[in-house]
Each structure stands twice: as C-alpha cells, then as structure tokens.
Amino acid sequence: MMRNMGQMMKQVKKMQQEMAKAQQELEKKEVVGSAGGGVVKITMNGQKKLLKVEIDPDVVDPDDVEMLQDLITAAFNEALKNVDELVSKDLGRFTSGLNIPGLF
C-alpha cells in the first residue's frame, strides 16, 4: 500500500513539474485577436498579458470614436478567447478526466 502511495506521489510531482513548465511556455506563446477585417489587432501572450495593440490609421475617425472603441473591444475579446483555447489545448492534457471546480 505504501509503495503504491509513493509511486502515486512521484507521478503527481512529475505532473506538477510538467504543468509548471507548460504554464511557463504559455508566456512565450502569442495569440492575436482582430476586428474590422484586421484594422484593429490585439496581441496577447498565453498568460493573458497584453503585448501589442495595432490600429490602422484609416480607421481613426474623430467623428466616430465609438466605432473604434467597439473594434478594440471586439479584437480584445477575440484575443482573450484565443488565449483560452490555447490554454485549454496546452494544459488540457493535465486536466482531462479531472473534474475539479475552479482549477481553470
């Protein structure tokens, strides 16, 4: 019984190390969210850190700031969705089969 417990603890520790490494690698990965056919682009890393905002100068209209705000919001939300998909893909192998509320 104790030997099985020791083996299980080794497996858990190995999984924790692999998961930590995967989380670190997410920091280096980038995703882009865009809106308006690419006139606004938001780049984030896999840890949801905003890296870059690109706005095509042609879309900047002082008489229609609301449209630009909507485009930025849409691009940001798409980038967040893309990060969530990346995290799910990269870390899903650690949580598949586990049903732990609040883990991700």
C-alpha positions in Angstrom: 0.0 0.0 0.0 2.7 2.5 1.0 4.7 1.6 -2.1 1.7 2.4 -4.3 1.3 5.7 -2.4 4.9 6.6 -3.0 4.6 5.8 -6.7 1.5 7.9 -6.9 3.2 10.8 -5.2 6.1 10.6 -7.7 3.6 10.7 -10.6 1.8 13.7 -9.1 5.1 15.6 -8.6 6.1 14.8 -12.2 2.8 16.0 -13.5 3.1 19.2 -11.4 6.5 19.9 -12.9 5.3 19.3 -16.4 2.3 21.6 -15.8 4.5 24.3 -14.4 6.7 24.1 -17.5 3.7 24.2 -19.8 2.4 27.3 -18.0 5.9 29.0 -18.4 5.8 28.1 -22.1 2.4 29.8 -22.4 4.1 33.1 -21.5 6.2 32.8 -24.7 3.3 32.0 -27.0 1.3 34.7 -28.7 -2.2 34.9 -30.0 -3.9 37.7 -32.0 -7.5 38.9 -31.9 -8.6 41.2 -34.7 -11.7 43.1 -35.7 -12.9 45.1 -38.7 -11.1 42.8 -41.2 -7.8 43.3 -39.4 -7.9 47.1 -38.9 -7.6 46.5 -35.2 -5.3 43.8 -33.8 -4.6 42.8 -30.2 -1.7 40.6 -29.4 -1.6 38.7 -26.1 0.6 36.0 -24.6 -0.7 32.7 -23.2 -0.9 34.3 -19.8 -3.4 37.0 -20.9 -0.8 39.7 -20.8 -1.5 42.4 -23.4 1.6 42.7 -25.6 0.6 44.9 -28.5 -2.3 47.0 -29.9 -2.3 47.8 -33.6 -4.7 50.2 -35.2 -4.8 51.0 -38.8 -4.7 54.9 -39.1 -7.5 54.8 -41.7 -10.0 53.6 -39.1 -9.3 56.5 -36.7 -12.2 58.9 -37.2 -12.5 61.7 -34.6 -16.2 61.9 -35.5 -16.8 58.2 -34.8 -14.7 57.3 -31.7 -17.4 54.8 -30.7 -16.7 52.6 -33.7 -13.0 52.5 -32.8 -13.8 51.6 -29.2 -16.1 48.8 -30.5 -13.4 47.5 -32.8 -10.9 47.5 -29.9 -13.3 45.7 -27.6 -14.1 43.1 -30.2 -10.4 42.4 -31.0 -9.6 42.2 -27.3 -12.4 39.8 -26.6 -11.3 37.6 -29.6 -7.7 37.6 -28.3 -9.0 36.5 -24.9 -11.0 33.7 -26.5 -7.9 32.6 -28.4 -5.8 32.6 -25.2 -8.4 30.4 -23.5 -8.4 28.0 -26.4 -4.5 27.9 -26.3 -4.5 27.3 -22.6 -7.2 24.6 -22.9 -5.1 22.9 -25.7 -1.8 23.2 -23.9 -3.0 22.4 -20.3 -6.0 20.2 -21.1 -3.9 17.1 -21.1 -3.3 17.7 -17.4 -6.9 18.2 -16.5 -8.6 15.7 -18.8 -10.7 13.4 -16.8 -10.4 15.6 -13.7 -13.4 17.5 -12.6 -12.0 20.0 -10.1 -14.2 23.2 -9.9 -12.2 26.4 -10.2 -9.0 24.7 -11.4 -9.1 26.6 -14.7 
